[in-house]
Amino acid sequence: METLRILAIDDHEMTMLGYKFILEGIELEGHNIIVDTATTYEAGKKLIEDSAHSFKYDILFLDVQLFAPNEEQPHSGEDLGMLARKIVPESKIVFMSSFSDNYRINSILKSVDPDGYLVKTDIDPKTLEDAVKTIISDPPYYSSKALSAIRKKMANDIELDEKDKQILFHLSKGTKNKDLEKYIRLSPSSIENRKRHLKTLFGTENENDLALILAAKNRGFI
C-alpha cells in the first residue's frame, strides 16, 4: 500500500486537529494517509526543508495568515508557498484560507500558482476528500467561493498593475488616504494621480472613494 503524506499548516490548533482527523479518515484506494501538522511559519518551514532531504510531502495544505491579525509577523502562508515551490517543487500546494476576496486569491494564484485554493467557509469533510482526490490525480481544485473569485477576475476587461490593485485593496479595507503611502511605495501625489485614473477607468470620475470601491468590487478586483 502506498503512503500519501500530507502536511497541514494553520495557526489554530483546533483547526489543525480537525483537518488531521478528516484527512486521515479519507478512504483512498491503495493509499495509507499520514498527516503531519504545524501551527507556525517556522515550524512549517522546517518540516518542508527536512522533507526535501528524505521523504516528500505529496500535498501541502497552507493557511494564508499564520498569525493573529493584530500581530506583526514577517512571513505568511503565501511566503511559505513560494519557498515550497523552490525547494520541493514536486509537492502539490493547496491554500485553505478565510480570505475569499478577489485581490488576495488572484495574488496568490500569480505568486505561487497553487494546485488548489479552498475558502474555509466552503470546507467540510466531503470538500476535503474531493480536494485530495482531485489534487493527486488531476489538479487544480478550487472551492466554490474561490472559483467565483477567479471567474470574476477572468471576465474583466480592465488591466491594472500591482500598484493600482494595492490602492484599491487598501481603500477597501478602510485605509485613509493619508496612510496609503505607508503600504504602497509611491509618493502622495502619485497615489492621487492613480486614484483619479482609476475613477476614470471605473466610470466614477465625479464620485467619492466608496463609489470607486463598489465599482471595483463589482468588477472582481477586490
Rosetta blueprint (number, residue, H / E / L):
1 M L
2 E E
3 T E
4 L E
5 R E
6 I E
7 L E
8 A E
9 I E
10 D L
11 D L
12 H L
13 E H
14 M H
15 T H
16 M H
17 L H
18 G H
19 Y H
20 K H
21 F H
22 I H
23 L H
24 E H
25 G L
26 I L
27 E L
28 L L
29 E L
30 G L
31 H E
32 N E
33 I E
34 I E
35 V E
36 D E
37 T E
38 A E
39 T L
40 T L
41 Y H
42 E H
43 A H
44 G H
45 K H
46 K H
47 L H
48 I H
49 E H
50 D H
51 S H
52 A L
53 H L
54 S L
55 F L
56 K L
57 Y L
58 D L
59 I E
60 L E
61 F E
62 L E
63 D L
64 V L
65 Q L
66 L L
67 F L
68 A L
69 P L
70 N L
71 E L
72 E L
73 Q L
74 P L
75 H L
76 S L
77 G H
78 E H
79 D H
80 L H
81 G H
82 M H
83 L H
84 A H
85 R H
86 K H
87 I H
88 V L
89 P L
90 E L
91 S L
92 K E
93 I E
94 V E
95 F E
96 M E
97 S E
98 S L
99 F L
100 S L
101 D L
102 N H
103 Y H
104 R H
105 I H
106 N H
107 S H
108 I H
109 L H
110 K H
111 S H
112 V L
113 D L
114 P L
115 D L
116 G E
117 Y E
118 L E
119 V E
120 K H
121 T H
122 D H
123 I L
124 D L
125 P H
126 K H
127 T H
128 L H
129 E H
130 D H
131 A H
132 V H
133 K H
134 T H
135 I H
136 I H
137 S H
138 D L
139 P L
140 P L
141 Y E
142 Y E
143 S L
144 S H
145 K H
146 A H
147 L H
148 S H
149 A H
150 I H
151 R H
152 K H
153 K H
154 M H
155 A L
156 N L
157 D L
158 I L
159 E L
160 L L
161 D L
162 E H
163 K H
164 D H
165 K H
166 Q H
167 I H
168 L H
169 F H
170 H H
171 L H
172 S H
173 K L
174 G L
175 T L
176 K L
177 N H
178 K H
179 D H
180 L H
181 E H
182 K H
183 Y L
184 I L
185 R L
186 L L
187 S L
188 P H
189 S H
190 S H
191 I H
192 E H
193 N H
194 R H
195 K H
196 R H
197 H H
198 L H
199 K H
200 T H
201 L H
202 F L
203 G L
204 T L
205 E L
206 N L
207 E L
208 N L
209 D H
210 L H
211 A H
212 L H
213 I H
214 L H
215 A H
216 A H
217 K H
218 N H
219 R L
220 G L
221 F L
222 I L
